[in-house]
């Protein structure tokens, strides 16, 4: 669905969310997963993600979901060495010093998902069109009805970062670590993101989880275990410490590990995971206080 059409369709949900967030999330959960949302006694992984959106109000979440300020958090955790190079940051796209940038780079708007421009050849970049797109993106808001209150709390800005590839002109593998209370439990590896996008779900010992169905997961594909796995797990533990749940995204380029992002509500908690028994097992890893209340 076109993004503008989607935003228009969800206007009533945005209005309802202002008055009754829990009812709104129950309606969306039913529409997107086909399941009833139990917020009083959540058991599955996605039910608990919805509960967290309503009840977990850590001040770190806005910092860690903004693509600029999360760099300070990564540095604070002692992991500055895995940050990509930052060429420029600011609030005015007209001020981007394109002449001073290398031939390849990535431009991001810091308050959401998908606000990225990947430049592989600066000579082919339409700077005027790029500036117009960035100005529009800076004004866009995250959908309130999804309950991801932490996006856009910090004033959006633009960052220009180092471009990463696999050495063959394609995007590097994206290693997503699903961490619970500071401990990685699942690894979702994405390959060929811009061509034949697929992913595989594994445990932390690199065993494919074949009896689970989830968006974009195809556990028939083969992904070689990286020699840096122990180091990846180390960084995932460091960056997830202190959070009940967070997804830590990392890359490897020429044996060097790079930080991607932190995500606290992957797919806004609306992804369908089956069988339901497996999602309940994943839900057991996420401990929330009985009877509600902030973590």
Secondary structure, 3 states (H helix, E strand, C coil): CCHHHHHHHCHHHHHHHHHCHHHHHHHHHHHHHCCCCCCCCCCCHHHHHHHHHHHCCCCHHHHHHCCCHHHHHHHHCCCHHHCCCEEEEECCHHHCCHHHCCCCEEEEECCCCCCEEEECCHHHCCHHHHHHHHHHHHHCCCCHHHCCCCCCCCCCCEEEECCCCCCCCCCCCEEEEEEECCEEEEEEEEECCCCCCEEEEEECCCCECCCCECCCECCCCCCCCCCCHHHHHHHHHHHHCCCCEEEEEEEEECCEEEEEEEECCHHHHCCCCECHHHHHHHHHCCCCCCCCCCC
